[in-house]
């Protein structure tokens, strides 16, 4: 408001000087008046040039005011909202490599992927969040946009709608609706080209080239960070950071967080978890939950080792400890997750139907933040739960790492856990 008042005052001053000058020109020319005092004599000697300068200045001030008013009327882009990395995050070499790739002068697209095609739970999304939280990245990029695609995002209209969502996140304005992903991508490209400063666009959980294509258009000052379990979807020119199993030191840090385990217990558990971040976190939370029920740490470790060894390919020799989880085998990964999740589920009260409530979460779309209020509504309809009871169950599920809870009141399911829930839910119908 003060800027607008200042421009108006300046225009008024110029016009106040220009109008009397114009009115006096004819009289001055006819009477050839004597010299004017001080600098005003310049106006007498060069009246038409002075008038032209004043009029040009007036026009420039008015044009500036119109541009400023138009800019202030344009809705501002919303502040960047990036999910924070989890509190149990450990330092990984892959994080530093990803940060360096994003900050590189020739950075265009950077891919976080895994050497095991189709495998989830290796920490790609967690690493992407850590990259966004890095101070160097925050200084370099004035805007960060984090969007999750997911395996359920299929079909042209749905992909186009997701591109339009990114336009809104970038510009603060609703995008024109296009069912054609190519048209939606062109619109997004123009929006990215119009961004002031550098922008980091995080595209999480990409499953196909068709999904990714609309998000690769335009963006002169845009770097894209893509997470995918399918390396072939990345452009040939993309920098690639392989996110694989954790090192022993990293796995130990995740496994023992908040727990007091002996070296022997740690070694045995590392063997059956294979450096898989998802499974390490599940086992950590399972052990923590078991000890809160009065079980000793030693007994909790013994039980957990037994169920994970039973989930191995032989499923017989529970005491040998010879089996090491083979992460290259999808069936072994699935059985290990199933065994750990089911052990965590047993901590819930089966008589109260809480296992069934967990399975019902599998009906929600993949990679979406589910409002806890919506979960409460689901459980009220399916089992008559009051909101207080539903929220308490959400917290218990969070405590054993079966779900995540956001500060904004949302519930998050890892897609590996969701796949398990959907399989169990389908089989129980």
C-alpha positions in Angstrom: 0.0 0.0 0.0 2.8 2.4 0.8 4.5 1.7 -2.5 1.3 2.4 -4.3 0.8 5.7 -2.4 4.4 6.7 -3.3 3.9 6.1 -7.0 0.6 8.1 -6.9 2.3 11.0 -5.2 5.1 11.0 -7.7 2.7 11.0 -10.6 0.8 13.8 -9.0 3.9 15.9 -8.7 4.9 15.4 -12.3 1.4 16.3 -13.5 1.2 19.3 -11.2 4.4 20.6 -12.9 3.5 19.6 -16.4 0.0 21.1 -16.6 1.0 24.7 -15.6 4.0 24.4 -17.9 1.8 23.5 -20.8 -0.6 26.3 -20.0 2.2 28.8 -19.9 3.9 27.9 -23.1 1.7 29.9 -25.4 1.9 33.0 -23.2 5.6 32.6 -22.8 6.1 32.4 -26.5 3.9 35.5 -27.1 5.3 37.8 -24.4 9.0 36.6 -24.4 9.0 36.9 -20.7 12.3 37.7 -18.9 14.6 35.1 -17.5 13.0 32.7 -14.9 14.6 32.2 -11.5 17.1 29.4 -11.0 16.7 26.1 -12.6 13.2 27.0 -13.8 14.8 29.0 -16.6 15.6 25.6 -18.2 11.8 25.1 -18.6 11.5 28.6 -20.2 14.3 28.0 -22.7 13.3 24.4 -23.5 9.6 24.2 -22.8 8.6 21.5 -25.3 11.5 19.2 -24.4 10.7 19.6 -20.7 7.1 18.8 -21.2 8.0 15.7 -23.2 10.3 14.5 -20.4 7.6 15.0 -17.8 5.0 13.1 -19.9 7.4 10.2 -20.5 8.2 10.1 -16.8 4.5 10.1 -15.9 3.9 7.2 -18.4 6.7 5.2 -16.9 5.5 5.6 -13.4 2.0 4.6 -14.3 3.2 1.5 -16.2 5.4 0.5 -13.2 2.4 0.8 -10.9 0.3 -1.4 -13.2 2.9 -4.1 -13.3 3.4 -4.0 -9.6 -0.4 -4.2 -9.0 -0.7 -7.1 -11.4 2.2 -8.9 -9.7 0.6 -8.4 -6.3 -2.7 -9.7 -7.5 -1.2 -13.0 -8.8 -1.5 -15.7 -6.1 1.8 -16.6 -4.6 3.1 -20.1 -4.8 2.6 -22.0 -1.6 5.6 -22.6 0.6 7.6 -25.7 -0.1 6.3 -28.6 1.9 8.7 -31.6 2.0 8.2 -34.5 4.4 11.0 -34.5 6.9 13.3 -37.5 7.1 12.6 -39.9 10.0 14.3 -39.4 13.4 16.1 -42.7 13.1 17.8 -41.8 9.8 21.5 -42.9 9.6 24.2 -41.4 7.5 24.6 -43.2 4.2 27.2 -42.7 1.5 24.4 -42.7 -1.0 22.9 -39.5 0.5 26.2 -37.6 0.0 26.4 -38.8 -3.6 22.8 -37.7 -4.3 23.4 -34.3 -2.8 26.6 -33.8 -4.9 24.7 -34.9 -8.0 21.8 -32.5 -7.4 24.2 -29.6 -6.8 26.4 -30.4 -9.8 26.5 -27.5 -12.3 25.2 -29.7 -15.2 22.5 -31.4 -13.1 19.3 -32.1 -14.9 17.8 -35.3 -13.7 19.2 -37.4 -10.8 17.8 -40.8 -10.2 17.8 -42.7 -6.9 17.3 -46.3 -7.9 18.1 -49.9 -6.8 20.1 -52.7 -8.4 17.2 -55.1 -7.6 14.5 -54.2 -10.1 11.1 -54.1 -8.5 12.4 -54.2 -4.9 11.0 -51.7 -2.4 12.1 -50.8 1.1 15.7 -49.9 0.4 15.3 -46.3 1.6 15.1 -44.4 -1.7 12.3 -42.1 -0.5 14.0 -41.6 2.9 17.2 -40.6 1.1 15.3 -38.2 -1.1 13.9 -36.5 2.0 17.4 -36.3 3.5 18.7 -34.6 0.3 15.9 -32.0 0.6 16.8 -31.4 4.2 20.5 -30.9 3.5 21.6 -27.3 4.2 23.6 -27.0 1.0 20.5 -28.0 -1.0 18.3 -25.6 0.9 20.7 -22.8 0.1 20.9 -23.6 -3.6 17.2 -24.1 -4.3 14.7 -21.4 -3.4 11.8 -23.8 -4.1 11.5 -27.5 -3.4 8.4 -29.5 -4.6 8.0 -33.1 -3.5 5.4 -35.2 -5.3 4.7 -38.9 -5.1 3.5 -40.8 -8.2 3.3 -44.5 -7.3 2.3 -47.7 -9.0 -1.4 -46.9 -8.9 -1.0 -43.8 -11.1 -2.0 -45.3 -14.5 -3.8 -43.9 -17.5 -3.4 -40.6 -19.4 -6.0 -38.6 -17.5 -4.6 -39.5 -14.1 -1.1 -38.7 -15.1 -2.2 -35.4 -16.6 -4.0 -34.6 -13.4 -0.9 -35.2 -11.4 1.0 -32.8 -13.7 -1.6 -30.2 -13.1 -1.2 -30.7 -9.4 2.5 -29.9 -9.7 1.6 -26.7 -11.7 -0.5 -25.6 -8.7 2.3 -26.4 -6.3 4.8 -24.5 -8.4 2.7 -21.4 -9.2 -0.1 -21.3 -6.7 -2.6 -21.2 -9.5 -5.0 -23.8 -10.8 -3.9 -25.3 -14.1 -6.1 -25.7 -17.2 -7.4 -29.3 -17.3 -5.9 -31.6 -19.9 -6.6 -35.3 -20.3 -3.6 -35.6 -22.5 -0.4 -36.0 -20.5 1.6 -34.4 -23.3 -0.5 -31.2 -23.1 -0.3 -31.2 -19.3 3.4 -31.7 -19.5 3.8 -28.7 -21.8 1.8 -26.6 -19.4 3.9 -27.7 -16.5 7.1 -27.0 -18.6 5.9 -23.4 -19.1 5.2 -23.1 -15.4 8.7 -24.4 -14.5 10.3 -22.0 -17.0 8.5 -19.1 -15.3 9.9 -19.9 -11.8 12.1 -17.3 -10.2 15.3 -18.8 -8.9 16.3 -22.5 -8.8 13.7 -25.2 -8.2 14.2 -28.8 -7.1 11.4 -31.1 -8.2 11.3 -34.5 -6.4 9.4 -37.2 -8.2 9.0 -40.0 -5.8 8.2 -43.7 -6.6 8.1 -43.5 -10.4 7.0 -46.8 -12.1 7.0 -46.1 -15.9 8.4 -43.9 -18.6 4.9 -42.8 -19.4 4.5 -41.5 -15.8 7.7 -39.6 -15.9 7.6 -38.1 -19.4 5.2 -35.1 -18.6 7.5 -34.0 -15.7 10.6 -33.8 -17.8 9.4 -30.9 -20.0 10.9 -27.4 -19.6 12.5 -26.0 -16.4 15.6 -24.1 -17.4 16.5 -23.7 -13.7 14.9 -27.0 -12.5 16.7 -30.1 -11.2 14.6 -33.2 -11.0 15.3 -35.9 -8.3 13.6 -39.1 -9.2 13.2 -42.2 -7.0 12.3 -45.5 -8.8 12.7 -49.2 -8.3 12.8 -49.6 -12.1 16.1 -48.1 -13.4 15.1 -48.3 -17.0 12.5 -45.5 -16.6 15.2 -42.9 -16.1 16.4 -40.8 -19.1 19.8 -41.9 -20.6 21.2 -38.5 -19.5 20.3 -38.9 -15.9 22.9 -39.2 -13.1 22.2 -42.4 -11.2 22.8 -43.1 -7.5 22.4 -46.7 -6.6 20.6 -47.2 -3.3 21.3 -50.8 -2.2 21.4 -52.8 1.0 22.9 -51.1 4.1 26.4 -51.7 5.2 26.9 -53.6 8.5 27.5 -50.3 10.4 24.5 -48.6 9.0 22.3 -51.7 9.6 23.6 -52.0 13.1 22.6 -48.4 13.8 19.0 -48.9 12.6 18.6 -52.3 14.3 19.9 -51.1 17.7 18.3 -47.7 17.9 16.9 -47.4 21.4 17.8 -51.0 22.3 20.5 -52.6 24.4 21.6 -55.6 22.4 24.7 -57.8 22.8 27.1 -58.3 19.9 25.9 -61.8 19.5 22.3 -60.8 19.2 23.1 -58.1 16.7 25.2 -60.4 14.6 22.4 -63.0 14.5 19.7 -60.4 13.6 21.9 -58.8 10.9 22.2 -62.2 9.3 18.5 -62.7 8.9 17.7 -59.1 7.9 20.2 -58.9 5.1 20.9 -55.1 5.4 17.3 -54.4 4.2 16.3 -51.0 5.7 12.6 -51.7 5.8 13.0 -55.1 7.6 15.7 -53.7 10.0 13.2 -50.9 11.1 10.4 -53.4 11.5 12.5 -55.7 13.6 13.8 -52.8 15.7 10.2 -51.7 16.5 9.1 -55.3 17.1 11.8 -55.9 19.7 11.0 -52.6 21.4 7.3 -53.4 21.5 8.0 -57.0 22.8 10.1 -55.7 25.7 7.3 -53.3 26.8 5.1 -56.3 27.4 7.6 -57.7 30.0 9.6 -59.9 27.7 13.4 -59.8 28.2 15.5 -58.5 25.4 17.1 -61.9 25.1 13.8 -63.7 24.8 12.5 -61.1 22.3 15.6 -61.7 20.2 15.2 -65.4 20.4 11.6 -65.3 19.2 12.3 -62.8 16.4 15.2 -64.9 15.1 13.1 -68.0 15.2 10.3 -66.5 13.1 12.7 -64.9 10.6 14.6 -68.2 10.2 11.4 -70.0 9.8 10.5 -67.6 7.0 13.7 -68.6 5.1 13.8 -71.1 2.2 14.2 -74.2 4.4 11.9 -73.1 7.2 13.1 -76.0 9.3 16.3 -75.5 11.2 15.4 -72.7 13.5 18.6 -73.0 15.6 21.4 -73.3 13.2 21.6 -69.6 12.3 23.1 -70.6 9.0 20.5 -69.0 6.8 21.2 -65.4 5.6 18.4 -63.5 4.0 18.8 -63.4 0.2 17.6 -60.0 -0.9 17.9 -61.0 -4.5 15.0 -63.4 -4.1 11.6 -61.6 -4.1 9.9 -64.6 -2.4 12.4 -64.4 0.5 11.8 -60.7 0.9 8.1 -61.2 0.9 8.2 -64.0 3.5 10.5 -62.0 5.8 8.2 -59.0 5.8 5.2 -61.2 6.3 6.7 -63.0 9.3 7.8 -59.7 10.9 4.5 -57.9 10.2 2.5 -60.9 11.6 4.6 -60.9 14.7 3.9 -57.2 15.2 0.2 -57.8 14.5 0.1 -60.5 17.2 0.9 -57.7 19.7 -2.5 -56.2 18.8 -5.7 -57.6 20.5 -7.2 -60.1 18.1 -10.3 -60.3 20.2 -10.9 -56.6 19.6 -10.5 -57.1 15.8 -7.5 -54.8 15.6 -5.8 -57.0 13.2 -8.8 -56.7 10.9 -8.6 -52.9 11.3 -5.0 -52.9 10.1 -5.9 -55.0 7.1 -8.6 -52.6 6.2 -6.0 -49.9 5.6 -5.1 -51.7 2.5 -8.1 -50.3 0.7 -6.5 -46.9 0.5 -4.6 -45.7 -2.6 -0.9 -46.3 -2.8 1.5 -43.6 -1.8 -1.1 -41.2 -0.4 -1.1 -39.5 2.9 -4.4 -40.7 4.4 -6.1 -38.3 6.8 -6.5 -39.9 10.2 -10.0 -38.5 10.2 -10.8 -40.7 7.2 -9.3 -43.7 8.9 -11.5 -43.0 11.9 -14.6 -42.8 9.6 -13.6 -46.1 8.0 -13.3 -47.9 11.4 -16.4 -46.3 12.7 -18.3 -47.7 9.7 -16.7 -51.2 9.8 -16.5 -51.8 13.5 -18.2 -49.0 15.4 -14.9 -47.5 16.7 -15.1 -44.1 18.4 -12.5 -41.6 17.2 -10.5 -41.8 20.4 -10.1 -45.6 20.1 -9.2 -45.2 16.4 -6.5 -42.6 17.1 -5.1 -44.8 19.8 -4.8 -47.7 17.5 -3.1 -45.5 14.9 -0.5 -44.6 17.5 0.0 -48.3 18.4 0.5 -49.2 14.7 3.0 -46.3 14.4 4.9 -47.6 17.4 5.6 -51.0 15.7 6.5 -49.2 12.4 3.5 -50.6 10.5 2.3 -47.1 9.7 3.7 -43.6 9.8 2.0 -40.5 11.2 2.6 -37.0 10.0 2.6 -33.8 11.9 -0.4 -32.6 9.8 -2.6 -35.5 10.9 -2.0 -38.0 8.2 -1.3 -41.7 8.1 1.3 -43.2 5.7 1.7 -46.8 4.6 4.9 -48.1 3.0 4.0 -49.7 -0.3 5.6 -53.0 0.8 3.4 -53.1 3.9 0.4 -52.1 1.8 1.0 -55.0 -0.6 1.0 -57.3 2.4 -2.3 -55.9 3.7 -4.0 -56.1 0.3 -3.0 -59.7 -0.1 -4.3 -60.6 3.3 -7.4 -58.6 2.9 -8.2 -60.2 -0.4 -7.6 -63.7 1.0 -9.9 -63.1 4.0 -12.9 -61.9 2.0 
